[in-house]
Amino acid sequence: MEQDSNSDVGPELDASSTHQSTASLSSKLASDQTAMNDSPYDTQGNEGEKCYRSTRLTVGQFLRKELIDDFHPSYFVSFLGCGITGNIFYGFPYKARWLEICGIILFCITIFFFIVTSVMCVLSCWFYPRRMALYIHDYSHSLYFAVYSMGFSTIINGVNLLTHGRYPIFLWVLWWIGVVLAVMNTAVIFFFSFLSKFSAHKIADINASIFMPVVCCCVVSSPGHLIAPELETRNQKIITEVTALMLFFISIMLFHGVGAIFMVRLILCKIPSTSQIFTQFLPIGFVGQSSYSIMLFGNNMYNFIPDDALAKAFLVPSALGAYLLLAGGYIYLFIAIASCMSKSSPFAKNHDPDWTTKRFGLIKWNKGWWTMTFPVGTMSLANSEVAKGVAGYDFLFFKVMSAIIGGSLFIICIVNLIGLSYCIWERFYKAFFIKEDHIDVVCQKV
């Protein structure tokens, strides 16, 4: 394999430039692909875009193209969505054995997607080393590594549920790995994607995806609270609880600034286009997960501290904070649903033909649908934990809402899996079953 002299480093950055567009970065990645003399395509360089006349691919060439050449970090959303759906069904508010079986099946699918996408990412960086820099500072790619971090946290929760806390040290090690991933996203990727000179932003271009690296620390704090009661020593429990609480506070502090920017963008520029409309669900994920995390902390403190007055001093403020954040989750849920309805019939006057169906005027299935899974799941988790109440006083309303939202999440996840399966089959069919005479010139972009 032959590569140019700079193939083992990231894209060269112009120090005098304050921003480098995705198109120019893509052209540098395309040069990596062009330099590989074992590529199965006939290339024609054209400003970051290369066109090749499609020929009948072998299975190896097809897999190479789909799994490595065309890899995008957005693929990580698959195991995040399946992971949280499986966890909710296994720990559903109204217990049933068949729900637990559904949760186990979804957990297995989650592990499969996690392994496959992780291997794809490693191979992508191995064959095209310049992508590693792109994955850090180009927000159209880097933000999806926050999805990877959150997905890993859902796997920790899934293992904890399935093992019933029988392997606390193993779970504790996994949790610390998750902490490293979360801090890297909240600190490093957030800095390079939004605060450094590598990127320039306009208020109209910002959407709710800015919350993704911010929420990572809050998401990983929840497994810490779940694992802490099972740990062997008091010192381990204290370290875990304090660390998880600090991670929660990191996310809360960043959310204050980022959330204000998001609301200003909504007020000044209104809701985003149909192609990005599902990003409106992302703020729900933050407030829902925050509510879940702080409620877990309060309950743990109530159980850990022997002094009743001191224990309640931790529990009551935590519960109030959880209710506050959950209320915000309902507000953001309304905004997200109203935004999606405004792009569909009968509310939308001018439909976007690329993203809505011609007959019914509804939003077509696309990978953006995966965006709904985690935020909706966190609302179910938050309602379920709040339903357990304060000091033994239960709230049936929140338990019912958790079940309703959890059922909706299951439907969304199944629709996404069907849509994903159809897209995989469609690509396979076009590659191997369409006659050569009907294959047009295909333009591939990194």
C-alpha positions in Angstrom: 0.0 0.0 0.0 1.5 3.3 -1.1 0.6 6.6 0.5 1.9 10.1 0.3 4.3 11.5 2.8 1.6 13.1 5.0 -0.7 10.1 5.1 0.2 9.2 8.7 -0.8 12.5 10.1 -4.0 14.6 10.2 -5.1 17.1 7.6 -2.7 20.0 7.2 -4.2 23.1 8.8 -3.6 26.7 7.6 -2.5 28.7 10.6 -3.8 31.9 9.0 -7.3 30.5 8.6 -9.8 30.5 11.4 -12.0 27.9 9.9 -11.7 25.0 7.4 -14.9 23.8 5.8 -15.9 20.2 5.7 -15.6 20.2 1.9 -11.9 21.2 2.1 -11.2 18.6 4.8 -13.0 16.0 2.7 -10.7 16.8 -0.3 -7.7 16.0 1.9 -9.2 12.7 2.9 -10.0 12.0 -0.8 -6.3 12.4 -1.5 -5.6 9.6 1.0 -7.9 7.3 -0.9 -6.5 8.3 -4.3 -3.0 7.6 -3.1 -3.9 3.9 -2.4 -3.0 2.0 -5.5 -5.1 -1.0 -4.5 -8.3 0.9 -4.6 -10.9 -0.9 -6.8 -12.2 2.3 -8.3 -11.2 4.4 -11.3 -10.8 7.8 -9.9 -11.1 11.3 -11.3 -10.0 14.0 -8.8 -12.3 17.0 -8.8 -12.1 19.4 -5.7 -12.7 16.9 -3.0 -15.1 14.8 -5.0 -14.1 11.7 -6.9 -16.2 10.0 -9.5 -15.9 6.5 -10.6 -17.7 4.4 -13.1 -19.3 1.6 -11.2 -18.2 -1.8 -12.2 -19.3 -5.1 -10.8 -17.7 -5.3 -7.4 -16.5 -8.4 -5.6 -17.8 -9.1 -2.1 -14.5 -8.0 -0.7 -14.5 -4.8 -2.6 -18.1 -4.1 -1.6 -17.3 -4.7 2.1 -14.2 -2.5 1.8 -16.2 0.3 0.3 -19.2 0.2 2.7 -17.4 -0.6 5.9 -14.1 1.3 5.6 -14.1 3.8 2.7 -17.6 5.2 3.4 -17.5 4.9 7.2 -19.0 7.8 9.2 -19.1 8.1 13.0 -22.8 8.6 12.8 -23.0 4.8 12.6 -22.5 4.8 16.4 -26.1 5.8 16.9 -27.3 2.3 16.2 -25.9 0.7 19.4 -26.8 3.8 21.5 -30.5 3.5 20.4 -30.7 -0.2 20.9 -28.8 -0.1 24.1 -31.1 2.3 26.0 -34.2 0.6 24.6 -33.0 -2.8 25.8 -32.2 -1.4 29.3 -35.6 0.2 29.6 -37.4 -3.0 28.6 -35.4 -5.2 30.9 -36.1 -2.8 33.9 -39.6 -1.9 32.7 -41.8 -0.3 35.4 -44.4 -3.1 35.0 -42.4 -6.3 35.1 -43.0 -9.2 32.7 -40.7 -12.0 31.6 -41.3 -11.3 27.9 -40.2 -7.7 28.4 -37.0 -9.0 29.9 -36.5 -11.3 27.0 -36.9 -8.4 24.6 -34.4 -6.4 26.6 -31.9 -9.3 26.4 -32.4 -9.6 22.6 -31.8 -5.8 22.2 -28.7 -6.0 24.4 -27.3 -8.7 22.1 -28.0 -6.5 19.1 -26.3 -3.6 20.9 -23.2 -5.6 21.5 -23.1 -6.6 17.9 -23.4 -3.1 16.6 -20.9 -1.9 19.1 -18.2 -4.4 18.0 -18.9 -3.9 14.3 -18.9 -0.1 14.4 -15.8 0.0 16.6 -13.9 -2.3 14.2 -15.1 -0.1 11.3 -13.8 3.0 13.0 -10.4 1.5 13.8 -10.0 0.2 10.2 -11.1 3.6 8.8 -8.4 5.3 10.8 -5.8 2.6 9.9 -6.3 3.0 6.1 -6.9 6.7 6.2 -4.9 8.2 9.1 -5.8 11.8 8.3 -9.3 11.0 9.5 -8.2 10.9 13.1 -7.6 14.6 13.1 -10.9 15.2 11.4 -12.7 13.2 14.0 -11.4 15.5 16.7 -12.0 19.0 15.4 -14.6 18.8 12.6 -17.9 19.0 14.4 -19.7 17.2 11.6 -17.7 14.1 12.5 -16.4 14.7 16.1 -19.8 15.1 17.7 -20.7 11.4 17.0 -17.9 10.3 19.3 -20.1 11.6 22.1 -22.6 9.1 20.8 -20.0 6.4 21.2 -19.4 7.5 24.8 -23.1 7.5 25.7 -23.6 4.1 24.0 -20.7 2.7 26.0 -22.5 3.9 29.2 -25.7 2.1 28.1 -23.7 -1.1 27.7 -22.4 -0.7 31.3 -26.0 -0.3 32.5 -27.0 -3.3 30.5 -24.3 -5.5 31.9 -25.3 -4.3 35.4 -28.9 -5.2 34.9 -28.2 -8.6 33.4 -25.7 -9.6 36.1 -27.7 -8.1 38.9 -24.5 -6.5 40.2 -22.7 -9.8 40.8 -19.4 -8.5 39.3 -18.9 -5.0 40.8 -15.2 -4.7 40.2 -15.6 -5.6 36.5 -18.4 -3.0 36.2 -16.3 -0.5 38.1 -13.4 -0.9 35.6 -15.8 -0.5 32.7 -17.2 2.6 34.4 -13.8 4.3 34.7 -13.2 3.6 31.0 -16.5 5.3 30.3 -15.5 8.2 32.5 -12.3 8.7 30.4 -14.4 8.6 27.2 -16.9 11.1 28.6 -14.3 13.6 29.8 -12.4 13.4 26.5 -15.7 14.4 24.7 -16.7 17.1 27.1 -13.2 18.7 27.3 -11.2 17.9 24.2 -13.7 17.4 21.5 -16.0 20.2 22.7 -13.0 22.6 22.8 -11.7 21.7 19.3 -15.1 21.5 17.7 -16.6 24.7 19.0 -14.0 26.9 20.8 -10.8 26.5 18.7 -9.7 28.3 15.6 -10.3 25.2 13.6 -14.0 26.0 13.5 -16.2 29.1 12.9 -19.9 29.1 13.6 -22.9 31.3 12.8 -25.9 31.4 15.1 -28.1 30.1 12.2 -25.9 27.0 11.7 -26.0 25.9 15.4 -28.5 23.2 16.3 -29.1 21.0 19.3 -26.3 18.7 18.4 -24.1 21.1 20.4 -25.5 19.3 23.5 -23.9 16.0 22.5 -20.4 16.4 24.0 -21.8 18.3 26.9 -24.2 15.5 28.1 -21.5 12.8 28.1 -20.3 13.4 31.6 -23.9 13.4 32.9 -24.7 10.2 31.1 -21.7 8.3 32.5 -22.5 9.5 36.1 -25.7 7.4 36.1 -23.9 4.0 35.9 -21.6 5.2 38.7 -24.6 5.7 41.0 -26.0 2.3 40.0 -22.8 0.5 40.6 -21.8 2.2 43.9 -24.2 0.3 46.2 -22.7 -3.0 44.9 -19.0 -2.1 45.5 -17.1 -3.9 48.3 -15.6 -1.1 50.4 -16.8 2.1 51.8 -13.9 4.0 50.2 -14.9 2.7 46.7 -18.4 3.8 47.2 -17.4 7.3 48.3 -15.0 7.8 45.5 -17.6 6.6 42.9 -20.4 8.8 44.3 -18.2 11.9 44.5 -16.8 11.4 41.0 -20.2 10.8 39.6 -21.6 13.9 41.2 -18.7 16.0 39.9 -19.3 14.7 36.4 -23.0 15.7 36.8 -22.0 19.2 37.8 -19.6 19.5 34.9 -22.5 18.9 32.5 -24.8 21.1 34.3 -22.4 24.1 34.2 -21.8 23.7 30.5 -25.5 23.3 29.8 -26.2 26.7 31.2 -24.2 28.4 28.5 -24.9 26.1 25.6 -28.6 25.9 26.5 -28.9 29.7 26.3 -27.2 29.8 22.9 -29.6 27.1 21.7 -32.7 29.0 22.9 -31.4 32.2 21.2 -30.9 30.3 18.0 -34.5 29.0 18.2 -35.9 32.5 18.9 -34.0 34.3 16.2 -33.8 31.7 13.5 -36.8 29.5 14.4 -36.9 25.7 14.1 -34.3 24.0 11.8 -35.0 22.5 8.4 -36.7 19.1 7.9 -33.3 17.4 7.4 -32.3 18.5 11.0 -35.6 18.5 12.7 -35.0 15.5 14.9 -32.1 17.3 16.5 -34.8 19.1 18.5 -35.0 16.0 20.7 -31.4 16.3 21.9 -32.0 18.7 24.8 -34.5 16.2 26.2 -31.7 13.7 26.5 -29.7 16.1 28.7 -32.4 17.1 31.1 -33.9 13.6 31.3 -30.5 12.0 32.0 -29.7 14.8 34.5 -33.0 14.2 36.4 -32.3 10.4 36.5 -28.7 10.9 37.7 -29.4 13.3 40.5 -32.3 11.2 41.7 -30.1 8.2 41.9 -27.6 10.2 43.9 -30.2 11.3 46.4 -31.5 7.8 46.9 -28.0 6.4 47.4 -27.2 9.0 50.0 -30.4 8.3 51.8 -29.4 4.6 52.0 -25.7 5.1 52.7 -25.9 7.7 55.5 -27.1 6.2 58.9 -28.1 9.6 60.3 -31.8 10.1 59.2 -31.7 13.9 59.3 -28.4 14.1 57.3 -29.7 11.5 54.8 -32.8 13.5 54.2 -30.7 16.7 53.8 -29.2 15.0 50.7 -32.4 13.3 49.5 -34.8 16.2 49.4 -32.7 18.7 47.4 -31.8 15.9 45.0 -35.5 15.1 44.5 -36.4 18.8 44.0 -33.6 19.1 41.4 -34.8 15.9 39.7 -38.4 17.3 39.4 -37.1 20.6 38.1 -35.1 18.9 35.4 -37.9 16.5 34.5 -40.3 19.4 34.1 -37.8 20.9 31.6 -37.8 17.6 29.8 -41.5 17.8 29.3 -41.1 21.3 27.9 -38.4 20.2 25.5 -40.5 17.2 24.5 -43.4 19.4 23.6 -41.1 21.7 21.5 -39.6 18.7 19.7 -43.0 17.1 18.9 -44.4 20.4 17.8 -41.4 21.0 15.6 -41.7 17.7 13.9 -45.5 18.2 13.3 -44.8 21.6 11.8 -42.9 19.8 9.0 -45.6 17.3 8.3 -49.2 17.3 7.0 -51.6 18.8 7.7 -49.6 21.5 9.5 -46.9 22.2 6.8 -47.9 24.2 3.8 -44.7 23.7 1.8 -43.2 20.2 2.2 -39.6 19.5 1.6 -39.9 16.9 -1.2 -36.5 15.4 -0.4 -37.5 14.5 3.2 -41.2 14.0 3.2 -43.5 11.6 1.4 -45.5 12.8 -1.6 -48.7 11.1 -0.7 -49.1 11.7 3.0 -46.6 14.6 3.6 -45.0 12.8 6.4 -41.3 12.8 7.2 -39.5 9.9 5.5 -37.4 7.5 7.5 -33.7 8.6 7.6 -30.8 8.1 9.9 -32.0 11.2 11.8 -34.8 9.1 13.3 -32.1 7.4 15.5 -31.7 10.8 17.2 -35.0 10.3 19.0 -34.1 7.1 20.8 -31.8 8.2 23.5 -33.6 11.4 24.5 -37.0 9.6 24.7 -35.3 6.8 26.6 -33.9 9.2 29.2 -37.3 10.6 29.8 -38.6 7.1 30.5 -35.7 6.4 32.9 -36.2 9.8 34.7 -40.0 9.2 35.1 -39.3 5.7 36.4 -36.8 6.8 39.0 -38.9 9.8 40.1 -41.9 7.4 40.4 -40.2 5.6 43.2 -40.8 8.8 45.2 -39.1 10.3 48.3 -38.6 8.2 51.4 -41.1 5.6 50.3 -43.8 7.8 49.0 -44.5 6.6 45.4 -45.9 8.6 42.4 -48.1 6.4 40.2 -48.4 9.1 37.5 -44.7 9.1 36.7 -44.7 5.3 36.6 -47.5 5.3 34.0 -45.7 8.0 32.0 -42.5 6.0 32.1 -44.3 3.0 30.7 -46.0 5.0 27.9 -42.7 6.7 26.9 -40.9 3.4 27.1 -43.5 1.8 24.8 -43.1 4.7 22.3 -39.4 4.2 22.4 -39.7 0.5 21.5 -41.8 1.4 18.4 -39.2 4.0 17.4 -36.4 1.5 17.8 -38.1 -1.2 15.8 -38.9 1.3 13.0 -35.2 2.3 13.0 -34.0 -1.3 12.8 -36.4 -2.0 9.9 -35.2 1.1 8.1 -31.6 0.2 8.7 -32.1 -3.3 7.4 -33.8 -2.0 4.3 -30.9 0.4 3.6 -28.3 -2.4 4.0 -30.3 -4.6 1.6 -30.8 -1.8 -0.9 -27.0 -1.1 -1.1 -26.3 -4.9 -1.4 -29.0 -5.2 -4.1 -27.7 -2.3 -6.1 -24.1 -3.6 -5.9 -24.8 -7.2 -7.1 -28.3 -7.5 -8.7 -28.7 -4.5 -11.0 -27.6 -5.0 -14.5 -24.4 -3.3 -15.6 -26.1 -1.3 -18.3 -28.3 0.4 -15.8 -25.5 1.5 -13.4 -24.8 5.2 -13.8 -21.7 7.1 -12.9 -21.5 7.3 -9.1 -19.9 10.2 -7.2 -18.4 9.3 -3.9 -17.7 11.9 -1.2 -15.8 11.2 2.0 
